[in-house]
Amino acid sequence: MIELLFNNDNRCIGYSKIPHSTTNDYEIRQVSESELNKLIPDGFDAESWKEVRRHYKLNGEDDIIFDEDYEPKK
């Protein structure tokens, strides 16, 4: 299990393999790496969730979803 860290915009900003204490700066969700890999759409150019971790976000029900349309800031 890992912990994904989400900012106030519900966008994944990082992860941790050790338990994090909760703060007001971000939300924490525990999830397995295999669950995250399953969320990557077929045909998307990534072999691992780590490559596309910023594409993960929380939807309105606090479920982790994959945002195919996300474009990282340059």
C-alpha positions as CSV (number, residue, x, y, z in Angstrom):
1,M,0.0,0.0,0.0
2,I,1.1,3.5,-0.7
3,E,-0.4,6.9,0.2
4,L,-1.3,9.3,-2.5
5,L,-1.3,13.0,-1.6
6,F,-3.9,15.3,-3.1
7,N,-3.9,19.1,-3.0
8,N,-6.9,21.4,-2.6
9,D,-7.7,21.0,-6.3
10,N,-8.0,17.2,-5.8
11,R,-4.9,16.7,-8.0
12,C,-2.3,14.1,-7.0
13,I,0.8,16.0,-5.9
14,G,2.9,13.1,-4.6
15,Y,3.1,9.8,-2.8
16,S,4.6,8.1,0.2
17,K,5.4,4.5,1.1
18,I,5.4,5.3,4.8
19,P,2.4,6.6,6.8
20,H,1.9,10.4,6.6
21,S,0.2,12.4,9.3
22,T,-2.9,14.3,8.0
23,T,-2.6,18.0,7.6
24,N,-4.9,20.7,6.2
25,D,-2.6,21.1,3.2
26,Y,-3.6,17.9,1.4
27,E,-5.8,14.8,1.5
28,I,-4.3,11.3,1.8
29,R,-5.7,8.2,0.3
30,Q,-4.3,4.7,0.8
31,V,-4.2,2.6,-2.4
32,S,-2.3,-0.3,-3.9
33,E,0.0,0.2,-6.8
34,S,-1.8,-2.5,-8.8
35,E,-5.1,-0.6,-8.3
36,L,-3.5,2.6,-9.7
37,N,-2.0,0.7,-12.7
38,K,-5.5,-0.7,-13.5
39,L,-6.8,2.9,-13.8
40,I,-4.4,3.7,-16.6
41,P,-6.4,3.5,-19.9
42,D,-5.4,1.1,-22.6
43,G,-3.3,2.7,-25.2
44,F,-2.0,5.4,-22.8
45,D,1.8,5.7,-23.0
46,A,2.8,4.6,-19.5
47,E,4.0,1.4,-18.0
48,S,3.6,2.3,-14.3
49,W,1.5,4.6,-12.2
50,K,4.6,6.5,-11.1
51,E,5.1,7.8,-14.7
52,V,1.7,9.4,-14.7
53,R,1.0,10.1,-11.0
54,R,-0.1,13.7,-11.7
55,H,-3.0,12.3,-13.8
56,Y,-4.7,10.9,-10.8
57,K,-7.3,13.0,-9.0
58,L,-10.2,12.7,-6.7
59,N,-13.7,13.0,-8.1
60,G,-16.7,14.4,-6.3
61,E,-17.2,11.2,-4.3
62,D,-13.5,11.1,-3.2
63,D,-12.8,8.2,-5.6
64,I,-9.4,8.1,-7.3
65,I,-9.8,8.5,-11.1
66,F,-7.4,8.9,-14.0
67,D,-7.6,12.2,-15.9
68,E,-6.5,11.5,-19.5
69,D,-6.8,15.2,-20.5
70,Y,-4.4,16.4,-17.8
71,E,-1.4,18.3,-19.3
72,P,1.5,19.0,-16.9
73,K,2.6,22.6,-16.5
74,K,5.9,23.3,-18.3
